Amino acid sequence: MHTGLPGGTLDAVPYRGGVNKLLSGKFLQGLLKSLRRAGCQLTCQAPKYEPQRWNDPWPGSNPDYVCCQGQSNCYSYACNKHTYPTPAQPGYSKGTFTAAPDCQGITARAILDGLVAIPPGVHPAIPVGSCVYLAALCVTPSNVVVRDYHWYRKDDNGRWSHKVGPGPVSDVDNAGQLITDPQTADRGPYTVFCGFFTVDPCAITIDGPDPGDWW
């Protein structure tokens, strides 16, 4: 029987439906994510030590204008991502967070965000020109009243820098010395060293609660 439809129309309908199904939901989300990551990798670079990008006042702005220093923290800085107006917390982008930080808990939540923990004793070779870089995590000991964590990152100049809560970015430790290795630096109250991580800025997602909830 003649359907009155152009040749092949009925045969093509299931095919088009299949394509529409493929280009929706998880497949499309995965495709877009892959495209964004590929585009990011063409332009990304290891972080530079540029405290003016994080410390108030913002360059060229009104001296009284507050932008980023108080709205970011050590984790935002270690991941080299502004999360204005919410200071980032490990795991928050995936709906999980701990208010009693320890090495195991913060490491697990950072991994959820896309950071990769480096096994103890392993020294990863970061390819020259790669935008992947190193970060380091430490925490306060379990016997203190207020537990806290702190992150450092390795910049493209080979040294390390950090940002303590809402304070300014710095490349010196608590003794005023340039940070060449966070393991041996004077870390103040953060005496427990948890380990190193690799950070791929094209593969991480970070977020945080309302400003001031917890640093």
Residue pairs with C-beta under 8 A, 6 or more apart in sequence:
3 9
3 10
22 28
23 31
36 202
37 202
37 203
40 201
40 202
41 131
41 202
44 131
44 201
44 202
45 131
45 156
46 130
46 131
46 132
46 133
46 154
46 155
46 156
47 80
47 133
47 153
47 155
47 156
48 155
48 156
48 157
49 155
49 156
49 157
49 159
49 161
49 171
51 161
51 168
51 169
51 170
51 171
52 59
53 68
54 68
54 69
54 72
54 77
54 163
54 168
54 169
55 68
55 69
55 168
55 169
56 65
56 66
56 67
56 68
56 69
56 70
57 63
57 64
57 65
57 66
57 67
58 65
58 67
58 68
61 67
67 84
68 82
68 84
69 166
69 167
69 168
70 166
70 211
71 82
71 83
71 84
71 85
71 86
71 87
71 166
71 211
72 82
72 83
72 84
72 87
72 88
72 163
72 166
73 87
73 88
73 163
73 165
73 166
73 208
73 215
74 149
74 150
74 151
74 152
74 162
74 163
74 164
74 165
75 87
75 88
75 89
75 90
75 110
75 151
75 206
76 82
76 83
76 87
76 88
76 163
76 206
76 208
77 151
77 153
77 161
77 162
77 163
77 169
78 135
78 151
78 152
78 153
78 162
78 199
79 88
79 113
79 115
79 135
79 153
79 199
79 201
79 204
79 206
80 153
80 199
80 201
81 88
81 201
81 204
81 206
83 206
83 207
83 208
85 211
86 207
86 208
86 209
86 210
86 211
87 166
87 208
87 211
87 215
88 206
88 207
88 208
89 97
89 109
89 207
89 208
89 209
89 214
90 97
90 106
90 109
90 110
90 112
90 113
90 149
90 206
91 97
91 98
91 108
91 109
91 110
91 112
91 113
92 109
92 206
92 207
92 208
92 209
93 112
93 113
93 205
93 206
93 207
94 109
94 112
94 113
94 205
96 109
96 112
97 109
97 209
98 105
98 106
98 109
99 214
100 147
101 139
101 147
101 148
101 149
102 139
102 142
102 147
103 137
103 139
103 192
103 194
103 195
106 137
106 139
106 149
106 194
107 117
107 137
107 194
107 195
110 117
110 137
110 197
111 117
113 204
113 205
113 206
114 200
114 203
114 204
114 205
115 135
115 197
115 198
115 199
115 204
116 197
116 198
116 199
116 200
117 195
117 196
117 197
118 124
118 195
118 196
118 197
118 198
120 195
124 134
124 196
124 198
126 132
126 133
126 134
126 198
131 200
131 201
131 202
132 198
132 199
132 200
133 153
133 154
133 155
133 156
133 198
133 199
134 153
134 154
134 196
134 197
134 198
134 199
135 151
135 152
135 153
135 154
135 196
135 197
135 198
135 199
136 151
136 152
136 153
136 154
136 160
136 182
136 183
136 193
136 194
136 195
136 196
136 197
137 149
137 150
137 151
137 193
137 194
137 195
137 197
138 149
138 150
138 151
138 152
138 182
138 187
138 190
138 191
138 192
138 193
138 194
139 147
139 148
139 149
139 150
139 190
139 192
139 194
140 146
140 147
140 148
140 149
140 189
140 190
140 191
140 192
141 191
141 192
144 189
148 189
148 190
148 215
149 190
150 162
150 164
150 187
150 190
151 162
152 160
152 161
152 162
152 179
152 182
152 185
153 160
153 161
153 162
153 199
154 160
155 161
155 171
158 180
159 171
159 178
159 179
159 180
160 171
160 179
160 180
160 181
160 182
160 185
161 169
161 170
161 171
161 179
162 169
162 170
162 171
162 179
162 182
163 169
163 170
164 170
165 215
166 215
171 178
171 179
172 178
172 179
173 179
173 185
173 186
173 187
173 188
174 185
174 186
174 187
174 188
175 185
175 186
177 185
177 186
179 185
182 193
183 193
187 193
